Amino acid sequence: MNQLTTKFDATTGESNGARLPAPPSLMGSLARVLVRLGILTEDLDYHLIRASMVIIFLLFGYQKWFQYEADVLIPYISNGPLIFWLYPVFGVRGATWFLGASEWTFGTLLFLGFWNKKLGILGALGSCVTFICTATIIPFMPNGWAASAGGFPAMTEHVAFLLKDIVLFSVSFYLLRQDLVRVLLATSQSHDTGARVISR
């Protein structure tokens, strides 16, 4: 009852009694839970992104060894301005095997990047090139825009499938930048240490 009769001055924020505790906000409670779960752990996002890219390349590369995937990729590869040459050079199955081997190579380099940032740079570079090659298919994909919905920007499933590669390129670029910064920082620190040793 005392809390209900407490007088409060809205201009100064003062009261003649005990101040009522502020109710906990939903976002504040959620933030505290996330902090307890370790979401602010140093480099957690960086490691999660790297691990997700390793898994993606593992699974993408695996399906390239089967005929069903070779058939599915025909409209993509044949209309890709940067990858159309795979068919004349390797044939339909050989092109998908080449892509599968490339994806497993880049995934392996990204995996090794957990310990060796220079290898991580190579994996991220390969990953960037991969998704540049696939994202550039979008403007050249026949029937990529749904005529029944007025065309662009209404996508068909072919363009929708490729649209994810814009995000995957951004993720690859993030890993490339992170690994490059870490390698350059380690190099500059080793040079500084060496200079101090020589100066003694």
WOBELDA-V949564 format. One record per residue. N is the residue number from 1. RES is the residue in one letter. OMEGA is omega in degrees with one decimal (999 if undefined). BURIAL is + if it has 9 or more other C-alpha atoms within 8 Angstrom, else -. D_LAST is the distance of its C-alpha to the last C-alpha in Angstrom with 2 decimals. Layout:
n->(N N)
res->(RES RES)
omega->(OMEGA OMEGA)
burial->(BURIAL BURIAL)
d_last->(D_LAST D_LAST)
This chain:
n->(1 2 3 4 5 6 7 8 9 10 11 12 13 14 15 16 17 18 19 20 21 22 23 24 25 26 27 28 29 30 31 32 33 34 35 36 37 38 39 40 41 42 43 44 45 46 47 48 49 50 51 52 53 54 55 56 57 58 59 60 61 62 63 64 65 66 67 68 69 70 71 72 73 74 75 76 77 78 79 80 81 82 83 84 85 86 87 88 89 90 91 92 93 94 95 96 97 98 99 100 101 102 103 104 105 106 107 108 109 110 111 112 113 114 115 116 117 118 119 120 121 122 123 124 125 126 127 128 129 130 131 132 133 134 135 136 137 138 139 140 141 142 143 144 145 146 147 148 149 150 151 152 153 154 155 156 157 158 159 160 161 162 163 164 165 166 167 168 169 170 171 172 173 174 175 176 177 178 179 180 181 182 183 184 185 186 187 188 189 190 191 192 193 194 195 196 197 198 199 200)
res->(M N Q L T T K F D A T T G E S N G A R L P A P P S L M G S L A R V L V R L G I L T E D L D Y H L I R A S M V I I F L L F G Y Q K W F Q Y E A D V L I P Y I S N G P L I F W L Y P V F G V R G A T W F L G A S E W T F G T L L F L G F W N K K L G I L G A L G S C V T F I C T A T I I P F M P N G W A A S A G G F P A M T E H V A F L L K D I V L F S V S F Y L L R Q D L V R V L L A T S Q S H D T G A R V I S R)
omega->(-179.8 -179.0 -177.9 -177.7 179.2 178.2 -176.1 177.3 -176.0 -177.5 -177.4 -177.3 -178.3 174.8 179.0 179.6 -179.7 178.2 177.9 178.3 178.7 179.0 -179.7 178.9 179.6 -179.5 177.5 178.2 179.2 179.6 179.7 178.0 -179.1 177.8 178.4 179.4 174.3 -176.2 178.4 176.7 -176.3 176.3 -180.0 -179.4 179.3 -179.5 177.9 179.3 178.4 -179.2 -179.8 178.8 176.6 179.7 179.6 -179.5 177.1 -176.8 176.5 -178.9 -178.0 -175.5 -179.2 -177.5 -175.1 -176.3 -177.5 -179.8 176.4 178.7 -178.6 -174.4 -176.0 -179.6 -179.9 -176.9 -176.0 179.1 179.4 -177.6 -179.2 -176.4 -177.8 -176.8 -179.2 -178.5 177.7 -177.0 -171.4 -172.0 -174.7 -179.6 -179.4 178.8 179.6 175.3 177.4 178.9 179.0 178.3 178.4 -178.7 177.2 177.5 -178.9 177.5 178.0 178.5 176.7 177.5 178.0 177.4 172.4 -176.2 -176.2 -174.2 177.8 174.7 176.3 177.2 179.1 178.3 180.0 176.2 177.5 178.3 177.1 -179.9 178.8 -172.9 168.3 -179.7 -177.7 -179.9 -179.8 174.8 -171.4 -177.6 -174.2 -177.1 177.8 -179.6 -179.9 -177.9 -171.9 179.7 -178.7 178.8 178.2 179.2 -178.1 8.0 178.7 -172.4 164.2 -176.0 -179.6 179.3 178.9 177.8 -177.5 -174.5 179.0 -176.2 174.4 177.2 -179.5 172.9 179.8 177.4 179.5 179.0 176.6 179.3 178.0 -179.1 -179.7 -178.5 178.9 178.3 -178.2 177.7 -180.0 178.3 178.7 179.2 -179.2 178.3 179.4 176.2 178.5 178.8 179.3 179.3 179.5 -179.7 -179.9 -177.2 177.8 999)
burial->(- - - - - + - - - - - - - - + - - - - - - - - - - - - - + - - - - + + - - - - - - - - + - - + - + + + - + + + + + + - + + - + + + - - - + + - - + + - + + + + + + - + + - + + - - + + + + + + + + + + + + + + + + + + + + + + + + + - - + + + + + + + + + + + + - - + + + + + + + + - + + - - + + + - - - - + - - + + + - + + + - + + - + + - + + - + + + - + + - - + + - + + - - - - - - - - - - - - - - - - -)
d_last->(75.37 73.18 70.67 73.49 74.65 71.24 71.31 68.46 67.60 66.43 65.07 62.77 62.20 63.44 66.14 68.24 67.30 64.54 62.64 63.43 60.45 59.45 60.57 57.72 57.37 57.63 54.39 52.53 53.84 52.97 49.41 48.98 50.34 48.02 44.96 46.13 46.51 42.82 43.24 40.16 37.97 34.79 35.40 38.92 40.51 38.02 38.72 42.46 42.64 40.81 43.10 46.18 45.33 44.85 48.29 49.88 48.72 49.82 53.30 53.68 52.74 55.09 58.18 57.66 58.87 62.41 65.37 66.04 62.67 63.21 66.53 65.12 62.39 64.81 65.38 61.68 60.36 63.29 62.80 59.01 58.01 54.70 55.97 59.61 58.66 58.02 61.77 62.56 59.57 59.74 63.08 63.68 62.40 59.60 58.32 58.07 56.45 53.86 53.23 53.08 50.56 48.43 48.60 47.66 44.72 43.42 44.13 42.22 39.17 39.39 39.69 36.63 34.85 34.82 31.94 30.77 30.63 30.68 34.00 35.07 34.63 36.91 39.44 39.49 39.93 42.81 44.24 44.18 45.98 48.48 49.54 49.64 52.02 54.22 54.27 55.41 58.55 59.86 61.52 63.06 64.49 68.30 70.14 66.85 68.48 71.55 74.56 76.64 74.31 74.17 71.22 67.73 66.07 68.14 66.34 67.82 66.06 64.41 62.45 61.85 60.26 57.88 57.00 54.67 52.44 51.46 49.97 48.39 46.80 45.35 43.99 42.47 40.86 39.40 37.83 36.54 34.90 33.43 31.96 30.62 28.89 27.35 26.14 24.64 22.97 21.49 20.33 18.67 16.93 15.64 14.42 12.65 11.03 10.12 8.76 6.45 5.41 5.41 3.81 0.00)
